[in-house]
Amino acid sequence: METLNILYFAWVREAIGKDGEQIEHPGAEMRIIDLIAMLKEKGAGYAEAFANPEKLRAAIDHAFVPLDCVLGHASELALFPPVTGG
């Protein structure tokens, strides 16, 4: 069984209540935005974190990607709010 490590950062982590989890890989053709929709159904914290997916950014195996990107054979997916400089 192939697994996918999902990492959560900033207010995403705070809403869900954990910094990450490991799930069964949903398949190479699964788009990130569709996985977010599935995760949103896991409970109130997830629903809160993923209520506005357009406010999220993603990285697959440490490379920034758009949310409509497919997972491919990624081993890690990071979900976080936009990073701002300061």
SVG drawing of the C-alpha trace seen along z (x, -y; Angstrom):
<svg xmlns="http://www.w3.org/2000/svg" viewBox="-18 -43 29 45">
<polyline fill="none" stroke="black" stroke-width="0.4" points="0.0,0.0 1.4,-3.4 1.0,-6.2 0.9,-9.9 2.2,-12.1 0.2,-15.3 1.7,-18.2 -0.4,-21.2 1.0,-24.6 -0.1,-27.8 -3.9,-28.3 -4.5,-25.0 -2.6,-23.1 -4.4,-25.1 -7.9,-24.4 -7.2,-20.6 -5.4,-20.3 -2.3,-18.4 0.7,-19.1 0.2,-16.2 -1.1,-12.7 -0.4,-9.7 -3.1,-8.4 -3.5,-5.7 -2.4,-7.3 -5.6,-8.2 -4.1,-7.6 -1.8,-9.2 -4.7,-10.9 -6.2,-12.5 -6.0,-16.3 -5.0,-18.2 -8.2,-20.2 -10.2,-17.0 -8.2,-15.5 -8.9,-18.7 -12.6,-18.2 -12.3,-14.7 -10.4,-15.8 -13.0,-18.5 -15.5,-15.8 -13.3,-14.3 -14.7,-16.7 -15.3,-20.2 -11.6,-21.2 -11.0,-20.0 -14.2,-21.7 -12.9,-25.0 -9.4,-24.6 -10.5,-23.8 -13.6,-26.0 -11.9,-28.3 -9.4,-26.2 -8.6,-29.2 -6.8,-30.6 -4.4,-27.6 -1.1,-26.8 0.4,-23.4 3.7,-21.7 4.4,-18.2 7.6,-16.7 9.0,-20.2 8.0,-21.8 5.2,-24.4 2.3,-23.3 -1.2,-24.6 -4.1,-23.0 -5.4,-21.5 -2.2,-19.5 -2.4,-15.7 -0.6,-14.0 1.2,-11.6 3.4,-9.3 4.1,-12.0 5.2,-10.9 4.5,-14.2 1.9,-17.0 2.1,-20.2 -0.9,-22.5 -0.5,-26.0 -1.7,-29.6 0.1,-32.0 3.5,-32.9 4.1,-36.6 7.3,-38.4 8.0,-41.0"/>
</svg>
